[in-house]
Amino acid sequence: MRDLAPTLLSWDRFAVASVVAVRGSAPRPVGAAMAVGPSGEVIGSVSGGCVEAEVYDLACQVLETAVPALASFGYSDDTAFAVGLTCGGSLDVLVQRDSLALRAALQASVDGHPCRCASRQRARCSPSRGCHHRAC
């Protein structure tokens, strides 16, 4: 997601979808990310094809509601013509709205100082715990 960070930080709000699990064959690895901006613009990719369109719709929903979502996509005989992966694998995608913690982690990454504890409470962040981000 580091490659998306500068653009994400320039948007006033966004939803980001990240591949959090892959089983079998899948087009993109764990960590692949796609984001939807305030005007519906898209950067990045989580899979391609029908899955990408479904994730886009889910990201738009999360952008509006701020409620995170976890979706699974895969292939089965029952869903051969539905949204799925024709490569035979499956993947889980987490979609979340921007937050102060996410923005701090993205800024730290852009600054060259990734923050390993961006999702933790600030009270737990400290240089002794490996965090050198100025916002912690």
N, C-alpha and C positions, 0 to 999 in steps of 0.2 A: 504494500500500500504506500510505501515511501514515494514511489513515482507519482502518485496522485496527490500527495500532501500539499504542494504549492497551490494547486488549483482549488483543493478543498478549503484551504485557509483563506482564499480570496472570496469564497461564497459566504453569504450571511447565514445560510442554513443548507443542510444537505442530509441525505440518507445514504449510508454506505452498506453495501452487501459484501460479505466475506465468505469464502468457502471455508468451512470449519471442519469438514470431514469428507473423505473420499473413500469409497469402497469399490474395489475392482478398477476398471478402466474409466477414466473421465478426461475430458478435454483440458482441464486446468487443475493445478495442484492446490492443496490446502494453502490458504493465504492469498489466493487470487482475489481481487476486489474490483467492484464496480460501484460507482457513485452516481446519484441523481441530484442535480442542483435545483435551486429555487425556481428556475424557469423550465424545468424538465430536461435540461441538457444532461448528457451521459458521458462519463469518462471511465475507462477501464473495462474489464470483462471478467465474468465468472464462468462462462461456459460457451455460449454461442447458441444460435438457432432459437428454438421454441423456449428453451429454459431461460435464455436471456430476456426474452419478452415477458415471461412470467415474473422474473425477478424484478424487472423494471416496474411492472404494475404493483408489485409488493412494496418496492422502495417508495413509489409515489404515495402509497397508502401510509407507510411509516412516516414519511415526510409530513403528511397532514396530521396524523394522530399522535405522533411521538411514542407510539407503543411498539417496542421491538417485536420482531417476528423471526421464527425459525421455520424454514421450509426444507423438505426433502424432495429430491428429484431422482428418478431412476427409471429403469425399463422393466416391464413385465408383459407377459402375453395379454393380460387384461387391459393394459394401458398402452398397447403398441402404437395407437394413433393419438394418444393424449400427449401432454407435455412430458417429455422424458428424454433420456439419453439413449440413443440408438447404439452406442458403443458397448452397452451391456452393464456398465457400472452404475453407481449412484453417488450422489453428493448431498451434503447438508449445507445450507446457506443461512447465515445469520444476518438480518438486516436491522440496523439501528440508526437512530437519529443522531446528529452531532450533539456533543456535550462538551462541557468545560474540560473534563478529563481527556476526552478524545482529541480536542483541539490542542491541549497542552502536550500530549504525546506526539501529535503531528508536528507541532512547532519545534519540539525538542529534536525530532528526526531531521527536520529541515536545517536546524542549527548544528547538526552533527553530534548531538548528545541524546541519543534515545533514552527515554525514561522507562525503566523496567517496571515501575510501580505506578504508572499513570492511572490505572483503574482502582488503586487502593485509596484509602482515605489519606488526606494530606498529613494527618497526625502521624501516620506510619512511615511517611517518606522522610528520608534523611540521607546525607552522604554516607553514613556508616552502614546503611542498608543498600548502598549501590546506586542511589539516585543523586544526580548532580544537576537536575533541572532547576532553573531559577524559580519556577512557579511552585515548587514543592515546599 
